[in-house]
Amino acid sequence: MERHPDPSDGRAVLVHITEAGRRVGRSRHEDRTRHLAPLIAQLTPEQRQSITEALPALTRLAELGRARR
């Protein structure tokens, strides 16, 4: 990650994700997928559908949590 002063607002900082940061993010995502996929496979189709239907609400919760920081 790179940080630079915002040229239009001295109080702010602009953040840029580097390629190394992208690789770390992809690696973590792949690790979570590898861990969760076998667990999700053990759920019933109805349980998987329930998770799918809950995703919009869960996404909104994550957005609200980020906004509070």
N, C-alpha and C positions, 0 to 999 in steps of 0.2 A: 504494500500500500504506500502511496506517495501522498504527502500533504503539501499544499501550497497556499499562500495567502490569497484570499479573494481580492482581485485588483479593484473591484467596485465597492467592497465593504471590508475595511481593515479589521473588523471584529470577527469575520467569518474565515473559515478554512475550506478550501476545495480539496476533496479526497479523490484519488484515482487508484483503482485497483490494478496492480501490476500483473504481468503474466504469471509470475510466481504465486501471487495471491489467488489467481484464477485456478491454478493447478491444485492448490491446497483445498479450495472450495469444491472442486470436482472430486478430489480424492475423498473428502469427508462425505459428500453426497453418495458416492459409490459405496463407501463403508456402511452407511445407514441402509442403503438399498439391499446390500448383501445380507445384512443382519435381519431386516424386516421381511424380506420376500418369503423366506421359509416359514416365518410365523404367520404371515397373512395367508399363506397357502393352507394352513391348518384351520382357518375359519370357514364357516359355512357360507354358501353364496349369499344368504340373507344378511349375515354379519358383515360381509364385504360390502354389500349394497348399503347397509346402514352407515358404514364409514364413508363411502362415497357421498352419500346424501349429507353427511355432517361437514364435509370439507369446506363449503362456503362459510359456515359459521366459525369453523376453526381458523380459517384464513383471516376472517375479520378479527377474531380474538388476537391473533398474532400481530395484526396491524395496530390494534389498540394498544397492545403491550409496547410496541416499538415507539408509538407516538408519546407514550408517558416518559420515555427515557430522555 
